[in-house]
C-alpha cells in the first residue's frame, strides 16, 4: 500500500468510549487513547479489564459478542468506525488478529491466507502476490506448509498464520490480541521479532498482551486498563519503571518499595 503524505497519515482516535454487554454489564468507561501512524501502543491489564473489548470496538466485531458502544467515538483518520461492521474496518485499513488464533482448521494454509483479503473486494493479482510474498518472507515456514491443513500446525505456526492472514488485507493498523498466549518462550521471542518487523515496514500496532515485558519492549506508548478504565498512560519506557507496573505486571516484588 503506498505511503500516505504526512498530512494524510491516519491515526486511531478513541474518544470517551463506553461499552456495554447486554443492559447491565459495563465493560469500558470513558476510555480515550490514540495510536499514531507507524506507532506501537500496548494495552496492559488483568483478565476482564476490558482490553479485548476495546479491540472489538475498534475492529467492528463488538456486536458479534453482544456488546454495544453506548457513548464516545472511534475514528481512524477521517473514518468513523464505531457502529460499523468488520468489513468497514478492514476497508479503512484496520485488521484484528483475535485471541486464540482462530484459524480455519479444515482449510489449508494457502486457503487461510486467501481468506484474509476477502473483505477488500476485487484486488489486482499483483497486490495479492505482494501481500502473500510479504507473509512468506516474514514466516518462511508457512510457504513450506502451503497445502497443509491449518489445524495440523503447531500452536506457534497457527499464530503465524493468524497474523499472516491479517497481513493479506494490507493493514495500516494491526490489532493484536494476546499474540504470545500459550506459546513456548522461543516462539514468543519469534513473534516479538515479527511484530517489530511489521511495524518497521510502516504498519501501526495496537497490542493487547499479558506478557507485559514483551509488550513494553515493543511499544512506544502504553496504557494500563483496570476494570474498564484507563488508570495509567505514558511512554512505555517510563511505565516500565513505575512501581505499580513493576509490581503488578513485571513480577518485581521490589516495585512497591520505590527505587530505593
C-alpha positions in Angstrom: 0.0 0.0 0.0 1.5 3.4 -1.0 2.7 5.6 1.9 0.3 8.4 2.6 1.6 12.0 2.7 2.3 13.2 6.2 -0.9 15.3 6.4 -3.0 12.3 5.4 -1.4 9.7 7.6 -4.2 8.2 9.6 -4.2 7.7 13.3 -6.6 5.9 15.5 -8.5 8.1 18.0 -10.7 6.5 20.7 -12.6 9.3 22.5 -14.6 8.8 25.7 -15.6 5.3 24.8 -18.3 3.5 26.9 -19.2 -0.1 26.1 -21.9 -2.3 27.5 -22.7 -6.0 27.2 -26.4 -6.5 27.4 -28.2 -4.0 29.6 -26.2 -4.4 32.8 -22.5 -5.1 32.3 -20.4 -2.0 31.8 -17.1 -3.1 30.1 -15.5 0.2 29.3 -16.0 3.7 30.8 -14.7 6.9 29.3 -11.7 5.3 27.5 -9.6 7.6 25.4 -6.4 6.8 23.5 -4.5 7.4 20.3 -2.4 5.2 18.1 -0.4 7.5 15.8 0.6 6.5 12.3 3.5 4.0 12.5 3.5 3.6 16.3 3.2 0.6 18.6 0.8 1.1 21.5 0.4 -1.5 24.2 -2.6 -2.2 26.4 -1.9 -3.9 29.8 -4.3 -5.2 32.3 -5.7 -8.2 34.1 -8.2 -10.6 32.6 -11.5 -8.9 32.4 -10.1 -5.4 32.4 -11.6 -4.6 29.0 -8.7 -4.9 26.7 -10.3 -7.3 24.2 -13.5 -5.3 24.4 -11.6 -2.2 23.2 -10.1 -4.1 20.3 -13.6 -5.4 19.3 -15.0 -1.8 19.4 -12.3 -0.7 17.0 -12.5 -3.7 14.7 -16.3 -3.7 14.4 -16.6 -7.2 16.0 -18.2 -6.0 19.2 -21.8 -6.8 18.1 -20.7 -10.4 17.4 -20.1 -10.6 21.2 -23.4 -8.9 22.1 -21.7 -5.7 23.0 -22.5 -2.1 22.0 -20.9 1.3 22.1 -23.1 3.5 24.3 -21.0 6.6 24.2 -17.9 8.1 22.6 -16.3 7.7 19.2 -13.8 5.6 17.4 -12.1 7.2 14.3 -9.4 6.0 12.1 -8.2 9.0 10.2 -11.5 10.5 8.9 -13.4 7.2 9.0 -15.8 6.7 11.9 -15.6 3.1 13.0 -18.0 2.9 16.0 -21.2 1.2 15.0 -19.7 -0.1 11.7 -19.1 -3.7 10.8 -15.7 -5.6 10.4 -15.7 -5.1 6.7 -15.8 -1.3 7.0 -12.8 -1.5 9.4 -10.8 -3.7 7.1 -11.5 -1.5 4.1 -10.3 1.5 6.2 -7.1 -0.3 6.9 -7.8 -1.7 10.4 -7.5 -5.5 10.9 -7.7 -7.6 14.1 -5.9 -10.8 14.9 -8.2 -12.3 17.6 -7.1 -14.0 20.8 -6.8 -17.8 20.4 -5.6 -17.6 16.7 -8.9 -19.0 15.3 -7.5 -20.2 12.0 -9.8 -22.1 9.7 -8.6 -25.5 10.8 -10.1 -27.5 7.9 -8.6 -25.2 5.2 -5.1 -25.2 4.0 -2.5 -22.6 4.9 -2.9 -21.1 1.4 -6.7 -21.0 1.7 -6.5 -19.3 5.1 -4.3 -16.6 3.6 -6.6 -16.1 0.6 -9.5 -15.6 3.1 -7.6 -12.7 4.7 -8.2 -10.5 1.7 -11.8 -11.3 1.0 -13.2 -8.2 2.7 -11.4 -5.9 0.3 -13.4 -6.9 -2.8 -11.6 -7.5 -6.1 -7.8 -6.8 -6.0 -5.3 -6.9 -8.7 -3.3 -10.1 -8.8 -0.1 -8.2 -8.3 -1.5 -6.8 -5.0 -2.4 -10.3 -3.8 1.1 -11.6 -4.8 2.7 -8.7 -2.9 0.8 -9.4 0.2 1.5 -13.2 0.0 5.2 -12.6 -0.5 5.3 -10.3 2.5 3.7 -13.0 4.6 6.1 -15.7 3.3 9.1 -13.5 3.9 8.1 -13.0 7.5 7.0 -16.6 8.0 9.0 -18.9 5.7 7.5 -22.0 7.4 4.1 -21.0 6.0 5.5 -21.2 2.5 6.7 -24.7 3.2 3.3 -25.7 4.6 1.1 -24.0 2.0 -1.0 -27.1 1.2 -1.2 -28.4 4.8 -4.4 -28.2 6.8 -4.1 -25.3 9.3 -5.5 -27.5 12.1 -2.4 -29.7 11.9 0.0 -26.8 12.5 1.7 -26.3 15.9 0.3 -23.5 18.1 3.1 -21.2 17.2 2.6 -21.9 13.5 -1.1 -21.2 13.8 -0.3 -17.9 15.4 2.0 -17.1 12.5 -0.8 -18.0 10.1 -3.3 -15.8 12.0 -1.0 -12.8 11.7 -0.2 -13.7 8.1 -3.9 -13.9 7.3 -4.4 -10.4 8.7 -1.5 -9.1 6.7 -3.1 -10.3 3.5 -5.5 -7.3 3.9 -2.5 -4.9 3.8 -3.5 -3.2 7.1 -2.2 0.2 8.1 -3.2 -0.6 11.7 -2.9 -4.1 13.1 -4.9 -5.1 16.3 -3.1 -7.9 18.1 -5.0 -9.7 20.9 -2.6 -11.8 23.1 -0.3 -13.0 20.3 2.0 -14.8 22.7 -0.7 -16.7 24.6 0.1 -20.3 25.2 3.4 -20.2 23.2 6.8 -21.6 24.2 9.4 -18.9 25.1 11.3 -19.4 21.9 8.2 -18.8 19.8 7.2 -15.8 22.0 10.6 -14.3 21.1 10.0 -15.0 17.4 6.5 -13.4 17.5 8.0 -10.3 19.1 10.6 -10.1 16.3 7.8 -10.3 13.7 5.8 -7.6 15.4 8.8 -5.3 15.4 9.5 -6.1 11.7 5.8 -5.5 10.7 6.0 -2.1 12.5 9.3 -1.2 10.8 7.5 -1.8 7.5 5.1 1.0 8.3 2.2 -0.8 10.0 0.9 0.7 13.3 0.1 -1.8 16.0 -2.3 -1.8 19.0 -1.1 -4.6 21.1 -3.0 -6.4 23.9 -0.6 -8.7 25.7 -0.4 -10.4 29.1 3.4 -10.7 28.7 4.0 -7.1 29.9 7.7 -7.3 29.5 7.4 -8.2 25.8 4.7 -5.6 25.2 6.6 -2.7 26.8 9.8 -3.7 25.0 7.9 -3.3 21.7 5.7 -0.3 22.4 6.3 3.4 22.1 3.4 4.2 24.4 1.3 2.1 26.8 -1.9 2.2 28.8 -3.0 0.2 31.8 -6.7 -0.8 31.9 -8.3 -1.6 35.3 -12.0 -2.6 35.4 -12.8 -0.8 32.2 -11.0 2.4 32.9 -7.5 3.6 31.9 -5.5 4.1 35.1 -2.0 4.7 33.8 -0.7 6.1 30.5 2.7 7.2 29.2 5.8 6.3 27.2 6.4 2.6 27.5 9.9 3.0 29.0 8.5 5.3 31.7 5.7 3.0 32.6 8.1 0.1 32.9 9.9 2.0 35.6 6.8 2.8 37.7 6.3 0.9 40.9 2.8 -0.3 40.1 3.7 -1.7 36.7 6.9 -3.3 38.0 5.0 -5.0 40.9 1.7 -6.0 39.1 2.9 -6.8 35.6 6.6 -7.3 35.5 6.8 -9.6 38.6 9.2 -7.3 40.5 8.5 -7.7 44.3 10.5 -4.6 44.9 8.2 -2.5 42.8 6.2 -1.4 45.7 9.3 -0.2 47.6 10.2 2.5 45.1 13.6 3.0 43.6 15.4 2.9 46.9 
